[in-house]
Amino acid sequence: MERFKLMTFNIRGCFSEAEARNLWENRAECNVQLIQRYDPDLIGFQEVQVPNEQTYAQHLPMYHTRPGITASTEKKAGWLMHNPIYWKQFEKVQCGGFFLSPTPHVWSKGWDAAYVRSATWAIFHTANRAFLYINAHFDHIGEQARVESAKLIVQQAQAIGGDLPIIITADFNSRAWAPPNEDTLDYPPPIVREYLPPANTVYDVFMQAGFRDAYLEAGHINQLDTNTYHGFIGQQFPPVALRIDWILVRDGRFPIHVEDCDIIRDHNGDIYPSDHYPVMAHLAI
């Protein structure tokens, strides 16, 4: 049995921020230290831009990387976003990517999405085993786009991976769960009711396709305080079940075992590595 640690992490790119402390130049050290501390063998990043890549190349040279295909409406140099895969103990066999749209092999925006979105994939060998890994970033506005993107990824995973075990990570921008009696009017700022994504839509597409949620499989339960997005304010962010970053697994010719999975909430004082918490699982194939 081959064991490894997998992390999914939306790092918030290098955008201009209202608070200077949240600029990449001020949180890059905290971000890198978190990755070094937890030492994942495989990482799926979201919202990566050129300055992020330069930081990682300097401070995380032990990782190989598969750059993601561009997913952005801003085509100016240095601001293109993508979802790269970083790894350090596997043999990469094949890799590629596709856009989350009805025309996945053409740079395109899908359905009611606000931005062009994409997925990056790689097939890795570990000992005598192989598995397919897909890393993506779903749209933050279009609900139809999110649901259709999930269906597309399920289709592409089957087409690319066949009977291989499959791991999917993403910022899904969709909640895995919400309480059945939820009244979003009760939520305080900075929650904007219109932008709070529904639950059990994207998630159900994957569950119905045979995927399992590593967070639940590790023994955790769904509750309001399991946010993975926190807007740079950590535990001060209202508990609204905003668990939108998931690690999903599906058995193939070999089973995938989830030994542990946690939301990592590390920060240095008022400096957070990102506006999302990373999620890391200990897996075995």
N, C-alpha and C positions, 0 to 999 in steps of 0.2 A: 504494500500500500504506500503510495507516494503522498506526502503531506506538504501543503504550502499555504502561504498567507496571501489573501487577495484583498485589495483595497479599492473602493470607488470613491472619487473625490472631485467635486465641482470646486475649482479653486478661484473662481470669480475673475479670471483674466487679469488685465491691467487697466481696467476702466478708471475714469475720473470718479472720485468719491467725494461725497459731501463732507465727510470727516477725514482729515489728512492722515490720521493714524491708520486708515483702511486702505491707503494707497499701497500698491504692490511693493514699492521700495521700502515701506515701513513694516510690512508683514511677511516679506519673503523669508527672513531668517526664521521666524516662528513657524512658517509653513514647512520649510526644509527640515527643521529640527523635529517636527512631528513625524515626518516620513522616516527620518533616520532613527527615531526612537522606537517606532513600531516595526520598521524593517520589513515591509511587505515584499513578497517575491514577485508579485504581479499587481500592476496598478492600472485602473481605467480612470483617466482624467477627463473632465469636461471643462469647457471654456478656456482652453489653453491658447495663449498668444505668444508672439516671438519673445518678449522679455521674460515670460515664464520659462520658456524653453532654454533661454540663455542661462537663467539661474540654475535650472536643473542640470544642464550640461556641466556647469562649473562645480556644483556641490553634490551631485548624485551621479558621478561618472561610472558607477558600477552597473547602471541600468542600460540595457538596449532599448530602443524605441521604434515603434511603428507609428509615424505621423498619421493622423486622421485626414480624410479628405476634407476640404474646406467647407465650413458651414457658417455662412455669414452673409449679410446683405451689404457689408462694408468691404469693398474689394481693395481698399488702399493698403499699401505695404505696411506690415507690422500689426495690423488690426484684424487679420483673418483669424477666426476661431475654429478650433477643431477638437476632436476627442481622441487623443493619442493613447496608445497602450505602451506601458513601460514594463520590462521584465528583466530578470537577472539569473534565472536558473534553468530555463527551458530552451529547447531547440525549436525555433520557429520553422514551420513547414510551409505554410501558405499564409497570405494575408491579403486584405482588400478592404473595400468600403462601398457604401451605397447611400443614396439620399433618401430621406424619409418623405417620399412623395409617390404619386402614381407612376412617375418615370424615374425609378431609383438609380438608373445608370447615367442620368443627365443632371447637371447642376440645376436644381429646381426646388421651388417652394411647394409644399403639399397641402391640399385641402384648404382649411381655414387658418393655417399657420401664419404667424406674424413674421417669421424668419425662415430662411433655409436651414434645415436640420439634417443631420447625418448620423451614420453608424460606422464604426471601424471594427474589423474582425481579424482574427488570426487563429490558425490551428497550431497548437503546441504539442510537442512530445515531452513526456516525462517518464523516464525509465522505459517500460514497455507499453505505456499507455499514451493515448492521444485524446485531446479534447478541443472543442471549439469555444472560443471566447469572443463575445460581442459586446462592445461598449458604445453607448449612444447618449444623445441629449435630446429630449422631447421638447416640443414647443410649449411656451409658458402661457399662451393665449388660447390657441385653437383646440377646443375639446374634441371636435371631429378629427383633427390632425393627430391628436394623441392616440385616440382609439385606433385609427387606421394605421398609424405608425406601429403600434403594437402588433396588429395583424400582419403587417408587412414583415416585421422582424421575425415573427414565428415562421412565416413562409420561407424567408431567406435562410433562417437557421436550419430548417429541414433540407433545403436545397443544397446548402454549402456543407453542412455537417453530416448529413445522412444519419447513420446510427451511432455517431460519436456522442459522448456526454457533452452537454452544452451549459455554459455559464453566461449569463447576461447581466451587465451592470449598466446603470444610467442614472442621470437626473431625469426622472420620468415626469417631473412637474405635475404629478397626479398623486393623490393621497391613497395609500394602501388601505386605509380604514378611516371611518368616522363614526361616532356614536349614533345609533338609530334615531335618537330623539334630539339631535343637534339643532340648536337655534343659533345661526351665525350672527344674528343681531346682538347676541350676548357678548360677542368677542370685542375686546377693547382695541384701540390703536396699538400698533400700526397695521392691524388686520383690516384689509379692505374687502368687504363681503363679496364684491363682484369678481375679485381676483383669487378668492380662495377656491382651489380646484375641487371638484367632486371626488368622492371616493368610490372604490369598487367598480371602476369602469375599465381603465387600462389594466389594472390589477387582475380583474376577472378574465380578461383575454388570455393572459399568461397562465393563470391557474387552470383554466379550461383546456389549455394546450399541454398540461402535464408538468408545468414548472412548479417549483417549491420556493418559498420565501425563506432564505437562510436565517433571517432575524427571528422568525417564529420557530423555525426548526431548532434553533439553538436554545429554545426554552423561554424566550421573552414573550410578552403579551402586548397586544395593541392597547394603547391608552393615550390620553390627550397630551402627555408630556414627552412623547417620543418624536418631537420635531427633529428633522435633519436640516431644515432651513431655519436660520435664526437671525438673519439680517445684521450680523456683526454685533448683536447684543446678548448672545448666549442665552442663559437661563432667564433673562429678563423678557425674552420673547414670549408672548402668550402661549399657553399650552393648547394647541388647536389641532393635534394629530397631523401635523405637517410632515409626516414621514414620506418623503418623495424620492429618496435615494435608496435603491434596493439592490440586493444581490440575489439573483434568481438562479436556480440550478435545475437541471433535468438529467436523469440517468440516460445512458445509451448502452452500448455494448458492455460498458463498465459502469458501476454505480458511483455516484458522488456522495460522500458523507460530509455533513456539516458538523464539525466538532465544536465550533464556537462562532459567535458573530456579535459584534458590539458597535454602537454609535460612539465615536471618539470625540469627547468634548474638551480636549486640552486647549488651553490658551495661556498667554503670558500677560497677566494683568488685564488691561482693557484692549490688548492686541489679540485678535483672532486670526488664525491662518486663512480663513475664508468666511464668506457669509453662509456657507454650508458646513455641517460637520461631516467628516469622512466616515465611512462605514467599512469595517474590516471583518472578514471571516477567515477562520481556519478550516480548510477543506482537505479532504483526502480522496484520492481516486484509486 
